[in-house]
Amino acid sequence: MPLFDFHCQLCDKTSELLVRGNDTPSCPHCGSTQIDKLLSLPAAPGQSKAIIANARRAAAKEGHFSNFSAKERKSLLKG
């Protein structure tokens, strides 16, 4: 199920909503169905080595090692 951005004509608020098929969404703020679907740009995953390294450090700091290879996990747990 895709997420879409919508702008309510009645209360002038923008929301991100999960919408199934041809369902008509309503504004979560005021309940109006007078909402416009906005054009959203896709967010590409971070591909720079610095972004990936930073995310891995943050995950390891929180105890999440699933994104590391077995060899990397072993060396991290020793240190």
PyMOL Python script that loads the backbone (N, CA, C, O; Angstrom):
from pymol import cmd

cmd.read_pdbstr("""\
ATOM      1  N   MET A   1       0.850  -1.186   0.000  1.00  0.00           N
ATOM      2  CA  MET A   1       0.000   0.000   0.000  1.00  0.00           C
ATOM      3  C   MET A   1       0.886   1.236   0.000  1.00  0.00           C
ATOM      4  O   MET A   1       1.748   1.395   0.865  1.00  0.00           O
ATOM      5  N   PRO A   2       0.675   2.077  -0.941  1.00  0.00           N
ATOM      6  CA  PRO A   2       1.525   3.267  -1.042  1.00  0.00           C
ATOM      7  C   PRO A   2       1.087   4.401  -0.126  1.00  0.00           C
ATOM      8  O   PRO A   2      -0.087   4.538   0.216  1.00  0.00           O
ATOM      9  N   LEU A   3       2.064   5.201   0.257  1.00  0.00           N
ATOM     10  CA  LEU A   3       1.816   6.423   1.015  1.00  0.00           C
ATOM     11  C   LEU A   3       1.753   7.582   0.032  1.00  0.00           C
ATOM     12  O   LEU A   3       2.564   7.673  -0.890  1.00  0.00           O
ATOM     13  N   PHE A   4       0.793   8.458   0.236  1.00  0.00           N
ATOM     14  CA  PHE A   4       0.650   9.630  -0.615  1.00  0.00           C
ATOM     15  C   PHE A   4       0.505  10.870   0.257  1.00  0.00           C
ATOM     16  O   PHE A   4       0.005  10.799   1.379  1.00  0.00           O
ATOM     17  N   ASP A   5       0.943  11.991  -0.267  1.00  0.00           N
ATOM     18  CA  ASP A   5       0.742  13.275   0.396  1.00  0.00           C
ATOM     19  C   ASP A   5      -0.549  13.884  -0.136  1.00  0.00           C
ATOM     20  O   ASP A   5      -0.806  13.872  -1.340  1.00  0.00           O
ATOM     21  N   PHE A   6      -1.359  14.418   0.778  1.00  0.00           N
ATOM     22  CA  PHE A   6      -2.614  15.061   0.418  1.00  0.00           C
ATOM     23  C   PHE A   6      -2.699  16.425   1.078  1.00  0.00           C
ATOM     24  O   PHE A   6      -2.170  16.629   2.171  1.00  0.00           O
ATOM     25  N   HIS A   7      -3.364  17.352   0.416  1.00  0.00           N
ATOM     26  CA  HIS A   7      -3.593  18.684   0.973  1.00  0.00           C
ATOM     27  C   HIS A   7      -5.093  18.906   1.077  1.00  0.00           C
ATOM     28  O   HIS A   7      -5.816  18.781   0.089  1.00  0.00           O
ATOM     29  N   CYS A   8      -5.559  19.236   2.279  1.00  0.00           N
ATOM     30  CA  CYS A   8      -6.983  19.455   2.525  1.00  0.00           C
ATOM     31  C   CYS A   8      -7.374  20.872   2.108  1.00  0.00           C
ATOM     32  O   CYS A   8      -6.739  21.848   2.508  1.00  0.00           O
ATOM     33  N   GLN A   9      -8.432  20.968   1.297  1.00  0.00           N
ATOM     34  CA  GLN A   9      -8.934  22.271   0.857  1.00  0.00           C
ATOM     35  C   GLN A   9      -9.667  22.993   1.986  1.00  0.00           C
ATOM     36  O   GLN A   9      -9.708  24.223   2.026  1.00  0.00           O
ATOM     37  N   LEU A  10     -10.242  22.215   2.898  1.00  0.00           N
ATOM     38  CA  LEU A  10     -11.054  22.808   3.960  1.00  0.00           C
ATOM     39  C   LEU A  10     -10.202  23.400   5.094  1.00  0.00           C
ATOM     40  O   LEU A  10     -10.396  24.555   5.474  1.00  0.00           O
ATOM     41  N   CYS A  11      -9.268  22.618   5.631  1.00  0.00           N
ATOM     42  CA  CYS A  11      -8.480  23.103   6.776  1.00  0.00           C
ATOM     43  C   CYS A  11      -7.067  23.555   6.379  1.00  0.00           C
ATOM     44  O   CYS A  11      -6.317  24.038   7.228  1.00  0.00           O
ATOM     45  N   ASP A  12      -6.698  23.405   5.112  1.00  0.00           N
ATOM     46  CA  ASP A  12      -5.421  23.868   4.577  1.00  0.00           C
ATOM     47  C   ASP A  12      -4.220  23.177   5.223  1.00  0.00           C
ATOM     48  O   ASP A  12      -3.173  23.799   5.405  1.00  0.00           O
ATOM     49  N   LYS A  13      -4.365  21.880   5.574  1.00  0.00           N
ATOM     50  CA  LYS A  13      -3.262  21.114   6.155  1.00  0.00           C
ATOM     51  C   LYS A  13      -2.849  20.011   5.187  1.00  0.00           C
ATOM     52  O   LYS A  13      -3.658  19.514   4.404  1.00  0.00           O
ATOM     53  N   THR A  14      -1.582  19.644   5.256  1.00  0.00           N
ATOM     54  CA  THR A  14      -1.035  18.582   4.419  1.00  0.00           C
ATOM     55  C   THR A  14      -0.749  17.366   5.284  1.00  0.00           C
ATOM     56  O   THR A  14      -0.232  17.488   6.394  1.00  0.00           O
ATOM     57  N   SER A  15      -1.093  16.182   4.764  1.00  0.00           N
ATOM     58  CA  SER A  15      -0.902  14.942   5.511  1.00  0.00           C
ATOM     59  C   SER A  15      -0.385  13.852   4.594  1.00  0.00           C
ATOM     60  O   SER A  15      -0.636  13.865   3.389  1.00  0.00           O
ATOM     61  N   GLU A  16       0.333  12.917   5.171  1.00  0.00           N
ATOM     62  CA  GLU A  16       0.773  11.732   4.445  1.00  0.00           C
ATOM     63  C   GLU A  16      -0.167  10.603   4.853  1.00  0.00           C
ATOM     64  O   GLU A  16      -0.308  10.310   6.040  1.00  0.00           O
ATOM     65  N   LEU A  17      -0.811   9.968   3.873  1.00  0.00           N
ATOM     66  CA  LEU A  17      -1.817   8.954   4.164  1.00  0.00           C
ATOM     67  C   LEU A  17      -1.528   7.661   3.426  1.00  0.00           C
ATOM     68  O   LEU A  17      -1.019   7.673   2.305  1.00  0.00           O
ATOM     69  N   LEU A  18      -1.854   6.553   4.059  1.00  0.00           N
ATOM     70  CA  LEU A  18      -1.762   5.236   3.468  1.00  0.00           C
ATOM     71  C   LEU A  18      -3.089   4.967   2.778  1.00  0.00           C
ATOM     72  O   LEU A  18      -4.132   4.960   3.433  1.00  0.00           O
ATOM     73  N   VAL A  19      -3.070   4.744   1.460  1.00  0.00           N
ATOM     74  CA  VAL A  19      -4.307   4.617   0.700  1.00  0.00           C
ATOM     75  C   VAL A  19      -4.317   3.304  -0.061  1.00  0.00           C
ATOM     76  O   VAL A  19      -3.347   2.950  -0.730  1.00  0.00           O
ATOM     77  N   ARG A  20      -5.428   2.586   0.050  1.00  0.00           N
ATOM     78  CA  ARG A  20      -5.602   1.315  -0.665  1.00  0.00           C
ATOM     79  C   ARG A  20      -6.393   1.545  -1.942  1.00  0.00           C
ATOM     80  O   ARG A  20      -7.427   2.213  -1.933  1.00  0.00           O
ATOM     81  N   GLY A  21      -5.903   0.991  -3.032  1.00  0.00           N
ATOM     82  CA  GLY A  21      -6.619   0.997  -4.305  1.00  0.00           C
ATOM     83  C   GLY A  21      -7.353   2.277  -4.632  1.00  0.00           C
ATOM     84  O   GLY A  21      -6.748   3.343  -4.741  1.00  0.00           O
ATOM     85  N   ASN A  22      -8.662   2.166  -4.789  1.00  0.00           N
ATOM     86  CA  ASN A  22      -9.493   3.310  -5.164  1.00  0.00           C
ATOM     87  C   ASN A  22     -10.203   3.945  -3.973  1.00  0.00           C
ATOM     88  O   ASN A  22     -11.177   4.675  -4.158  1.00  0.00           O
ATOM     89  N   ASP A  23      -9.735   3.682  -2.760  1.00  0.00           N
ATOM     90  CA  ASP A  23     -10.341   4.293  -1.568  1.00  0.00           C
ATOM     91  C   ASP A  23     -10.232   5.811  -1.639  1.00  0.00           C
ATOM     92  O   ASP A  23      -9.244   6.361  -2.126  1.00  0.00           O
ATOM     93  N   THR A  24     -11.267   6.470  -1.142  1.00  0.00           N
ATOM     94  CA  THR A  24     -11.241   7.930  -1.057  1.00  0.00           C
ATOM     95  C   THR A  24     -10.822   8.300   0.353  1.00  0.00           C
ATOM     96  O   THR A  24     -11.573   8.073   1.302  1.00  0.00           O
ATOM     97  N   PRO A  25      -9.629   8.868   0.503  1.00  0.00           N
ATOM     98  CA  PRO A  25      -9.167   9.212   1.847  1.00  0.00           C
ATOM     99  C   PRO A  25      -9.859  10.462   2.376  1.00  0.00           C
ATOM    100  O   PRO A  25     -10.406  11.265   1.621  1.00  0.00           O
ATOM    101  N   SER A  26      -9.818  10.599   3.689  1.00  0.00           N
ATOM    102  CA  SER A  26     -10.346  11.811   4.319  1.00  0.00           C
ATOM    103  C   SER A  26      -9.245  12.448   5.149  1.00  0.00           C
ATOM    104  O   SER A  26      -8.308  11.776   5.580  1.00  0.00           O
ATOM    105  N   CYS A  27      -9.368  13.737   5.365  1.00  0.00           N
ATOM    106  CA  CYS A  27      -8.379  14.490   6.120  1.00  0.00           C
ATOM    107  C   CYS A  27      -8.370  14.011   7.575  1.00  0.00           C
ATOM    108  O   CYS A  27      -9.424  13.966   8.208  1.00  0.00           O
ATOM    109  N   PRO A  28      -7.206  13.654   8.112  1.00  0.00           N
ATOM    110  CA  PRO A  28      -7.143  13.211   9.503  1.00  0.00           C
ATOM    111  C   PRO A  28      -7.364  14.352  10.507  1.00  0.00           C
ATOM    112  O   PRO A  28      -7.603  14.102  11.688  1.00  0.00           O
ATOM    113  N   HIS A  29      -7.283  15.601  10.036  1.00  0.00           N
ATOM    114  CA  HIS A  29      -7.442  16.748  10.922  1.00  0.00           C
ATOM    115  C   HIS A  29      -8.901  17.178  11.058  1.00  0.00           C
ATOM    116  O   HIS A  29      -9.374  17.463  12.158  1.00  0.00           O
ATOM    117  N   CYS A  30      -9.614  17.222   9.918  1.00  0.00           N
ATOM    118  CA  CYS A  30     -10.990  17.728   9.969  1.00  0.00           C
ATOM    119  C   CYS A  30     -12.018  16.742   9.429  1.00  0.00           C
ATOM    120  O   CYS A  30     -13.218  16.975   9.568  1.00  0.00           O
ATOM    121  N   GLY A  31     -11.573  15.640   8.813  1.00  0.00           N
ATOM    122  CA  GLY A  31     -12.488  14.635   8.300  1.00  0.00           C
ATOM    123  C   GLY A  31     -13.030  14.911   6.904  1.00  0.00           C
ATOM    124  O   GLY A  31     -13.806  14.111   6.382  1.00  0.00           O
ATOM    125  N   SER A  32     -12.649  16.004   6.298  1.00  0.00           N
ATOM    126  CA  SER A  32     -13.141  16.371   4.971  1.00  0.00           C
ATOM    127  C   SER A  32     -12.588  15.428   3.902  1.00  0.00           C
ATOM    128  O   SER A  32     -11.463  14.941   4.016  1.00  0.00           O
ATOM    129  N   THR A  33     -13.385  15.176   2.867  1.00  0.00           N
ATOM    130  CA  THR A  33     -12.912  14.396   1.730  1.00  0.00           C
ATOM    131  C   THR A  33     -12.525  15.311   0.564  1.00  0.00           C
ATOM    132  O   THR A  33     -12.230  14.835  -0.533  1.00  0.00           O
ATOM    133  N   GLN A  34     -12.527  16.606   0.802  1.00  0.00           N
ATOM    134  CA  GLN A  34     -12.113  17.580  -0.210  1.00  0.00           C
ATOM    135  C   GLN A  34     -10.599  17.766  -0.118  1.00  0.00           C
ATOM    136  O   GLN A  34     -10.105  18.812   0.304  1.00  0.00           O
ATOM    137  N   ILE A  35      -9.882  16.724  -0.525  1.00  0.00           N
ATOM    138  CA  ILE A  35      -8.427  16.774  -0.443  1.00  0.00           C
ATOM    139  C   ILE A  35      -7.831  16.510  -1.822  1.00  0.00           C
ATOM    140  O   ILE A  35      -8.400  15.782  -2.636  1.00  0.00           O
ATOM    141  N   ASP A  36      -6.692  17.110  -2.060  1.00  0.00           N
ATOM    142  CA  ASP A  36      -5.979  16.971  -3.323  1.00  0.00           C
ATOM    143  C   ASP A  36      -4.736  16.127  -3.117  1.00  0.00           C
ATOM    144  O   ASP A  36      -3.989  16.325  -2.158  1.00  0.00           O
ATOM    145  N   LYS A  37      -4.522  15.191  -4.017  1.00  0.00           N
ATOM    146  CA  LYS A  37      -3.323  14.364  -3.978  1.00  0.00           C
ATOM    147  C   LYS A  37      -2.160  15.202  -4.516  1.00  0.00           C
ATOM    148  O   LYS A  37      -2.259  15.803  -5.585  1.00  0.00           O
ATOM    149  N   LEU A  38      -1.076  15.232  -3.775  1.00  0.00           N
ATOM    150  CA  LEU A  38       0.090  16.021  -4.165  1.00  0.00           C
ATOM    151  C   LEU A  38       1.104  15.147  -4.896  1.00  0.00           C
ATOM    152  O   LEU A  38       1.161  13.936  -4.683  1.00  0.00           O
ATOM    153  N   LEU A  39       1.879  15.752  -5.733  1.00  0.00           N
ATOM    154  CA  LEU A  39       2.954  15.067  -6.421  1.00  0.00           C
ATOM    155  C   LEU A  39       4.129  14.942  -5.458  1.00  0.00           C
ATOM    156  O   LEU A  39       4.628  15.947  -4.951  1.00  0.00           O
ATOM    157  N   SER A  40       4.567  13.729  -5.208  1.00  0.00           N
ATOM    158  CA  SER A  40       5.677  13.495  -4.286  1.00  0.00           C
ATOM    159  C   SER A  40       6.875  12.970  -5.055  1.00  0.00           C
ATOM    160  O   SER A  40       6.729  12.134  -5.947  1.00  0.00           O
ATOM    161  N   LEU A  41       8.042  13.450  -4.717  1.00  0.00           N
ATOM    162  CA  LEU A  41       9.263  12.953  -5.323  1.00  0.00           C
ATOM    163  C   LEU A  41       9.752  11.746  -4.542  1.00  0.00           C
ATOM    164  O   LEU A  41       9.722  11.760  -3.311  1.00  0.00           O
ATOM    165  N   PRO A  42      10.199  10.709  -5.222  1.00  0.00           N
ATOM    166  CA  PRO A  42      10.718   9.545  -4.499  1.00  0.00           C
ATOM    167  C   PRO A  42      12.027   9.891  -3.805  1.00  0.00           C
ATOM    168  O   PRO A  42      12.827  10.677  -4.314  1.00  0.00           O
ATOM    169  N   ALA A  43      12.229   9.303  -2.655  1.00  0.00           N
ATOM    170  CA  ALA A  43      13.471   9.515  -1.913  1.00  0.00           C
ATOM    171  C   ALA A  43      14.401   8.338  -2.173  1.00  0.00           C
ATOM    172  O   ALA A  43      14.121   7.208  -1.773  1.00  0.00           O
ATOM    173  N   ALA A  44      15.489   8.612  -2.834  1.00  0.00           N
ATOM    174  CA  ALA A  44      16.453   7.548  -3.120  1.00  0.00           C
ATOM    175  C   ALA A  44      17.204   7.181  -1.848  1.00  0.00           C
ATOM    176  O   ALA A  44      17.487   8.055  -1.028  1.00  0.00           O
ATOM    177  N   PRO A  45      17.529   5.912  -1.669  1.00  0.00           N
ATOM    178  CA  PRO A  45      18.289   5.533  -0.479  1.00  0.00           C
ATOM    179  C   PRO A  45      19.674   6.157  -0.508  1.00  0.00           C
ATOM    180  O   PRO A  45      20.243   6.382  -1.576  1.00  0.00           O
ATOM    181  N   GLY A  46      20.206   6.431   0.662  1.00  0.00           N
ATOM    182  CA  GLY A  46      21.542   7.029   0.757  1.00  0.00           C
ATOM    183  C   GLY A  46      22.591   6.092   0.192  1.00  0.00           C
ATOM    184  O   GLY A  46      22.678   4.932   0.596  1.00  0.00           O
ATOM    185  N   GLN A  47      23.369   6.582  -0.720  1.00  0.00           N
ATOM    186  CA  GLN A  47      24.368   5.737  -1.357  1.00  0.00           C
ATOM    187  C   GLN A  47      25.803   6.175  -1.057  1.00  0.00           C
ATOM    188  O   GLN A  47      26.750   5.476  -1.419  1.00  0.00           O
ATOM    189  N   SER A  48      25.968   7.309  -0.409  1.00  0.00           N
ATOM    190  CA  SER A  48      27.343   7.731  -0.140  1.00  0.00           C
ATOM    191  C   SER A  48      27.911   6.888   0.997  1.00  0.00           C
ATOM    192  O   SER A  48      27.200   6.503   1.926  1.00  0.00           O
ATOM    193  N   LYS A  49      29.178   6.617   0.903  1.00  0.00           N
ATOM    194  CA  LYS A  49      29.836   5.791   1.913  1.00  0.00           C
ATOM    195  C   LYS A  49      29.741   6.420   3.294  1.00  0.00           C
ATOM    196  O   LYS A  49      29.634   5.704   4.290  1.00  0.00           O
ATOM    197  N   ALA A  50      29.777   7.728   3.370  1.00  0.00           N
ATOM    198  CA  ALA A  50      29.703   8.408   4.663  1.00  0.00           C
ATOM    199  C   ALA A  50      28.322   8.228   5.294  1.00  0.00           C
ATOM    200  O   ALA A  50      28.218   8.011   6.502  1.00  0.00           O
ATOM    201  N   ILE A  51      27.270   8.315   4.496  1.00  0.00           N
ATOM    202  CA  ILE A  51      25.907   8.134   5.020  1.00  0.00           C
ATOM    203  C   ILE A  51      25.725   6.709   5.522  1.00  0.00           C
ATOM    204  O   ILE A  51      25.185   6.487   6.606  1.00  0.00           O
ATOM    205  N   ILE A  52      26.181   5.740   4.722  1.00  0.00           N
ATOM    206  CA  ILE A  52      26.054   4.332   5.107  1.00  0.00           C
ATOM    207  C   ILE A  52      26.865   4.040   6.363  1.00  0.00           C
ATOM    208  O   ILE A  52      26.376   3.357   7.263  1.00  0.00           O
ATOM    209  N   ALA A  53      28.086   4.539   6.439  1.00  0.00           N
ATOM    210  CA  ALA A  53      28.932   4.309   7.616  1.00  0.00           C
ATOM    211  C   ALA A  53      28.313   4.923   8.863  1.00  0.00           C
ATOM    212  O   ALA A  53      28.350   4.318   9.934  1.00  0.00           O
ATOM    213  N   ASN A  54      27.746   6.114   8.735  1.00  0.00           N
ATOM    214  CA  ASN A  54      27.105   6.771   9.865  1.00  0.00           C
ATOM    215  C   ASN A  54      25.892   5.969  10.347  1.00  0.00           C
ATOM    216  O   ASN A  54      25.687   5.809  11.550  1.00  0.00           O
ATOM    217  N   ALA A  55      25.101   5.472   9.415  1.00  0.00           N
ATOM    218  CA  ALA A  55      23.924   4.676   9.778  1.00  0.00           C
ATOM    219  C   ALA A  55      24.331   3.377  10.452  1.00  0.00           C
ATOM    220  O   ALA A  55      23.686   2.943  11.406  1.00  0.00           O
ATOM    221  N   ARG A  56      25.386   2.761   9.968  1.00  0.00           N
ATOM    222  CA  ARG A  56      25.858   1.519  10.583  1.00  0.00           C
ATOM    223  C   ARG A  56      26.384   1.764  11.999  1.00  0.00           C
ATOM    224  O   ARG A  56      26.140   0.959  12.897  1.00  0.00           O
ATOM    225  N   ARG A  57      27.101   2.868  12.200  1.00  0.00           N
ATOM    226  CA  ARG A  57      27.595   3.208  13.546  1.00  0.00           C
ATOM    227  C   ARG A  57      26.427   3.428  14.504  1.00  0.00           C
ATOM    228  O   ARG A  57      26.449   2.956  15.641  1.00  0.00           O
ATOM    229  N   ALA A  58      25.417   4.143  14.039  1.00  0.00           N
ATOM    230  CA  ALA A  58      24.249   4.403  14.885  1.00  0.00           C
ATOM    231  C   ALA A  58      23.534   3.099  15.226  1.00  0.00           C
ATOM    232  O   ALA A  58      23.109   2.905  16.365  1.00  0.00           O
ATOM    233  N   ALA A  59      23.398   2.199  14.244  1.00  0.00           N
ATOM    234  CA  ALA A  59      22.749   0.911  14.490  1.00  0.00           C
ATOM    235  C   ALA A  59      23.554   0.080  15.489  1.00  0.00           C
ATOM    236  O   ALA A  59      22.985  -0.520  16.401  1.00  0.00           O
ATOM    237  N   ALA A  60      24.864   0.046  15.320  1.00  0.00           N
ATOM    238  CA  ALA A  60      25.712  -0.721  16.233  1.00  0.00           C
ATOM    239  C   ALA A  60      25.648  -0.156  17.642  1.00  0.00           C
ATOM    240  O   ALA A  60      25.640  -0.909  18.616  1.00  0.00           O
ATOM    241  N   LYS A  61      25.602   1.159  17.752  1.00  0.00           N
ATOM    242  CA  LYS A  61      25.516   1.807  19.062  1.00  0.00           C
ATOM    243  C   LYS A  61      24.233   1.404  19.792  1.00  0.00           C
ATOM    244  O   LYS A  61      24.206   1.300  21.019  1.00  0.00           O
ATOM    245  N   GLU A  62      23.173   1.181  19.012  1.00  0.00           N
ATOM    246  CA  GLU A  62      21.883   0.770  19.590  1.00  0.00           C
ATOM    247  C   GLU A  62      21.774  -0.742  19.737  1.00  0.00           C
ATOM    248  O   GLU A  62      20.762  -1.247  20.222  1.00  0.00           O
ATOM    249  N   GLY A  63      22.816  -1.472  19.319  1.00  0.00           N
ATOM    250  CA  GLY A  63      22.814  -2.924  19.473  1.00  0.00           C
ATOM    251  C   GLY A  63      22.238  -3.679  18.290  1.00  0.00           C
ATOM    252  O   GLY A  63      21.940  -4.867  18.411  1.00  0.00           O
ATOM    253  N   HIS A  64      22.074  -3.025  17.152  1.00  0.00           N
ATOM    254  CA  HIS A  64      21.548  -3.675  15.952  1.00  0.00           C
ATOM    255  C   HIS A  64      22.707  -4.012  15.031  1.00  0.00           C
ATOM    256  O   HIS A  64      23.348  -3.117  14.480  1.00  0.00           O
ATOM    257  N   PHE A  65      22.978  -5.298  14.863  1.00  0.00           N
ATOM    258  CA  PHE A  65      24.116  -5.719  14.054  1.00  0.00           C
ATOM    259  C   PHE A  65      23.687  -6.476  12.804  1.00  0.00           C
ATOM    260  O   PHE A  65      24.544  -7.038  12.122  1.00  0.00           O
ATOM    261  N   SER A  66      22.396  -6.515  12.475  1.00  0.00           N
ATOM    262  CA  SER A  66      21.924  -7.300  11.347  1.00  0.00           C
ATOM    263  C   SER A  66      22.436  -6.795  10.002  1.00  0.00           C
ATOM    264  O   SER A  66      22.453  -7.559   9.036  1.00  0.00           O
ATOM    265  N   ASN A  67      22.847  -5.552   9.909  1.00  0.00           N
ATOM    266  CA  ASN A  67      23.324  -5.022   8.636  1.00  0.00           C
ATOM    267  C   ASN A  67      24.839  -5.183   8.470  1.00  0.00           C
ATOM    268  O   ASN A  67      25.420  -4.644   7.528  1.00  0.00           O
ATOM    269  N   PHE A  68      25.470  -5.916   9.372  1.00  0.00           N
ATOM    270  CA  PHE A  68      26.903  -6.181   9.289  1.00  0.00           C
ATOM    271  C   PHE A  68      27.117  -7.639   8.886  1.00  0.00           C
ATOM    272  O   PHE A  68      26.285  -8.492   9.197  1.00  0.00           O
ATOM    273  N   SER A  69      28.213  -7.933   8.205  1.00  0.00           N
ATOM    274  CA  SER A  69      28.552  -9.313   7.858  1.00  0.00           C
ATOM    275  C   SER A  69      28.954 -10.060   9.140  1.00  0.00           C
ATOM    276  O   SER A  69      29.208  -9.444  10.175  1.00  0.00           O
ATOM    277  N   ALA A  70      29.005 -11.372   9.052  1.00  0.00           N
ATOM    278  CA  ALA A  70      29.389 -12.179  10.225  1.00  0.00           C
ATOM    279  C   ALA A  70      30.785 -11.812  10.700  1.00  0.00           C
ATOM    280  O   ALA A  70      31.038 -11.748  11.903  1.00  0.00           O
ATOM    281  N   LYS A  71      31.689 -11.571   9.763  1.00  0.00           N
ATOM    282  CA  LYS A  71      33.065 -11.192  10.111  1.00  0.00           C
ATOM    283  C   LYS A  71      33.085  -9.838  10.831  1.00  0.00           C
ATOM    284  O   LYS A  71      33.791  -9.664  11.824  1.00  0.00           O
ATOM    285  N   GLU A  72      32.307  -8.893  10.321  1.00  0.00           N
ATOM    286  CA  GLU A  72      32.248  -7.564  10.948  1.00  0.00           C
ATOM    287  C   GLU A  72      31.628  -7.650  12.345  1.00  0.00           C
ATOM    288  O   GLU A  72      32.101  -6.996  13.275  1.00  0.00           O
ATOM    289  N   ARG A  73      30.567  -8.459  12.495  1.00  0.00           N
ATOM    290  CA  ARG A  73      29.930  -8.612  13.817  1.00  0.00           C
ATOM    291  C   ARG A  73      30.925  -9.165  14.828  1.00  0.00           C
ATOM    292  O   ARG A  73      30.987  -8.711  15.971  1.00  0.00           O
ATOM    293  N   LYS A  74      31.698 -10.146  14.394  1.00  0.00           N
ATOM    294  CA  LYS A  74      32.682 -10.768  15.288  1.00  0.00           C
ATOM    295  C   LYS A  74      33.701  -9.736  15.756  1.00  0.00           C
ATOM    296  O   LYS A  74      34.014  -9.678  16.945  1.00  0.00           O
ATOM    297  N   SER A  75      34.220  -8.927  14.847  1.00  0.00           N
ATOM    298  CA  SER A  75      35.225  -7.931  15.233  1.00  0.00           C
ATOM    299  C   SER A  75      34.605  -6.819  16.093  1.00  0.00           C
ATOM    300  O   SER A  75      35.270  -6.287  16.982  1.00  0.00           O
ATOM    301  N   LEU A  76      33.354  -6.468  15.841  1.00  0.00           N
ATOM    302  CA  LEU A  76      32.697  -5.435  16.643  1.00  0.00           C
ATOM    303  C   LEU A  76      32.447  -5.908  18.080  1.00  0.00           C
ATOM    304  O   LEU A  76      32.613  -5.147  19.033  1.00  0.00           O
ATOM    305  N   LEU A  77      32.055  -7.145  18.214  1.00  0.00           N
ATOM    306  CA  LEU A  77      31.749  -7.672  19.541  1.00  0.00           C
ATOM    307  C   LEU A  77      33.008  -7.889  20.375  1.00  0.00           C
ATOM    308  O   LEU A  77      32.936  -7.882  21.604  1.00  0.00           O
ATOM    309  N   LYS A  78      34.154  -8.081  19.737  1.00  0.00           N
ATOM    310  CA  LYS A  78      35.426  -8.221  20.469  1.00  0.00           C
ATOM    311  C   LYS A  78      35.888  -6.869  20.991  1.00  0.00           C
ATOM    312  O   LYS A  78      36.431  -6.773  22.091  1.00  0.00           O
ATOM    313  N   GLY A  79      35.667  -5.810  20.187  1.00  0.00           N
ATOM    314  CA  GLY A  79      36.185  -4.489  20.520  1.00  0.00           C
ATOM    315  C   GLY A  79      35.290  -3.782  21.393  1.00  0.00           C
ATOM    316  O   GLY A  79      35.570  -2.647  21.777  1.00  0.00           O
TER     317      GLY A  79
END
""", "prot")
cmd.dss("prot")
cmd.show_as("cartoon", "prot")
cmd.util.cbc("prot")
cmd.orient("prot")
